[in-house]
Amino acid sequence: MSKSPKLRREFATPLFAKGLEVRRDVLGAAYVDNSVASASAFMVDFQKLVTEYCWGEIWTRPGIDRRTRSVLNLGMLIALNRTNELRLHVRGALNNGLTRDEIKELLLQSCIYCGIPAGLEAFKVAEEVFKAIDAEAARA
């Protein structure tokens, strides 16, 4: 795990630190650190909101585990056709212990309940993520 980036004054709260840790674990330190470090003055408040409340408050609640949260996120992102976030959360789901076969089954289920076009788009996104991960592993 890489070291957290030097944070802006606006991010110096215990809830932000708690959320940043979870966000980095799920989505990957490099991606998150870049998002936080490159936040423009316009985007600082958004980064603070997402990190504190999405990741610090919700993702750290004890009621369900991260793996289950990933399953829920994938289904909701497919239903909403949010492919950019889906791309991140496919990788996050793998980080949270889902297998590629489990993700495939989730995508097939989504085809029925969200529609074939949404399912097809999700399959394309997942396959793209899997290929990128395989390429990264081959380079390592």
C-alpha positions in Angstrom: 0.0 0.0 0.0 1.4 3.4 -0.9 1.6 6.3 1.5 -1.3 8.7 1.6 -0.7 12.0 -0.2 -0.2 15.2 1.7 -3.7 16.4 2.3 -5.2 19.9 2.0 -6.3 21.7 5.1 -10.0 21.1 4.1 -9.4 17.3 4.3 -7.8 17.3 7.8 -10.7 15.7 9.6 -11.0 12.3 11.4 -13.9 11.3 9.2 -12.0 12.1 6.0 -9.0 10.0 7.2 -11.4 7.1 8.0 -13.1 7.4 4.6 -9.8 7.8 2.8 -8.5 4.6 4.2 -11.5 2.6 3.1 -11.7 4.3 -0.3 -8.0 3.5 -1.0 -8.5 -0.1 0.1 -11.5 -0.6 -2.2 -10.6 1.5 -5.3 -6.9 1.4 -5.1 -4.5 3.9 -3.6 -3.1 5.3 -6.9 -6.6 6.1 -8.2 -7.8 7.7 -5.0 -4.6 9.5 -4.2 -4.7 11.1 -7.7 -8.3 12.1 -7.3 -7.7 13.8 -4.0 -4.4 15.4 -4.9 -5.7 16.7 -8.2 -8.9 18.1 -6.8 -9.4 21.7 -8.1 -10.7 24.4 -5.9 -14.1 23.7 -7.5 -13.9 20.0 -6.7 -12.5 20.1 -3.2 -16.0 20.1 -1.5 -17.1 17.2 -3.6 -14.0 15.1 -2.7 -14.6 16.0 0.9 -18.3 15.0 0.7 -17.7 11.7 -1.0 -14.7 10.7 1.1 -16.3 11.6 4.4 -19.9 10.5 3.9 -19.8 7.8 1.3 -16.6 6.1 2.4 -16.2 7.3 6.0 -19.8 7.0 7.2 -21.5 4.4 5.0 -18.7 2.0 3.9 -17.5 1.7 7.5 -20.9 0.8 9.0 -20.9 -2.6 10.7 -24.2 -3.8 9.3 -22.8 -5.5 6.1 -19.4 -6.3 4.9 -17.5 -4.7 2.0 -18.1 -7.7 -0.2 -21.8 -7.2 0.1 -21.5 -3.5 -0.4 -19.7 -4.2 -3.6 -22.4 -6.5 -4.9 -25.0 -3.8 -4.1 -22.9 -1.1 -5.8 -22.4 -3.1 -9.0 -26.2 -3.8 -9.3 -27.1 -0.2 -8.7 -24.5 1.2 -11.0 -25.6 -1.2 -13.8 -29.3 -0.3 -13.2 -28.4 3.4 -13.4 -26.0 2.9 -16.4 -23.1 4.6 -14.7 -20.3 3.0 -16.6 -17.5 5.2 -15.3 -18.3 4.3 -11.7 -19.0 0.7 -12.6 -15.5 0.5 -14.0 -14.1 1.6 -10.6 -16.4 -0.7 -8.7 -15.7 -3.8 -10.7 -12.0 -3.4 -9.7 -13.2 -2.6 -6.1 -15.4 -5.7 -6.1 -12.4 -7.9 -6.9 -10.4 -6.1 -4.2 -13.3 -6.9 -1.8 -13.2 -10.6 -2.6 -15.6 -11.2 -5.4 -14.4 -13.5 -8.1 -14.7 -12.9 -11.8 -17.2 -15.7 -12.0 -19.3 -14.1 -9.3 -19.2 -10.8 -11.1 -20.3 -12.6 -14.3 -23.3 -14.1 -12.5 -24.2 -10.7 -11.0 -24.0 -9.2 -14.6 -26.3 -12.0 -16.0 -28.8 -11.4 -13.2 -28.7 -7.7 -14.0 -29.5 -8.4 -17.6 -32.8 -9.8 -16.6 -33.8 -7.1 -14.1 -32.1 -4.0 -15.7 -32.4 -5.0 -19.3 -30.1 -6.5 -21.9 -28.7 -3.1 -23.1 -27.6 -2.3 -19.5 -26.3 -5.8 -19.0 -24.4 -5.7 -22.2 -22.7 -2.4 -21.3 -21.8 -3.9 -17.9 -20.3 -7.0 -19.5 -18.2 -4.7 -21.8 -17.0 -2.6 -18.9 -16.1 -5.7 -16.7 -14.3 -7.3 -19.6 -12.3 -4.1 -20.1 -11.4 -4.0 -16.4 -10.4 -7.7 -16.4 -8.1 -7.2 -19.5 -6.5 -4.1 -17.8 -5.8 -6.1 -14.6 -4.4 -9.0 -16.6 -2.1 -6.6 -18.6 -0.9 -5.0 -15.3 -0.2 -8.4 -13.9 1.8 -9.4 -17.0 3.9 -6.2 -16.8 4.7 -6.8 -13.1 
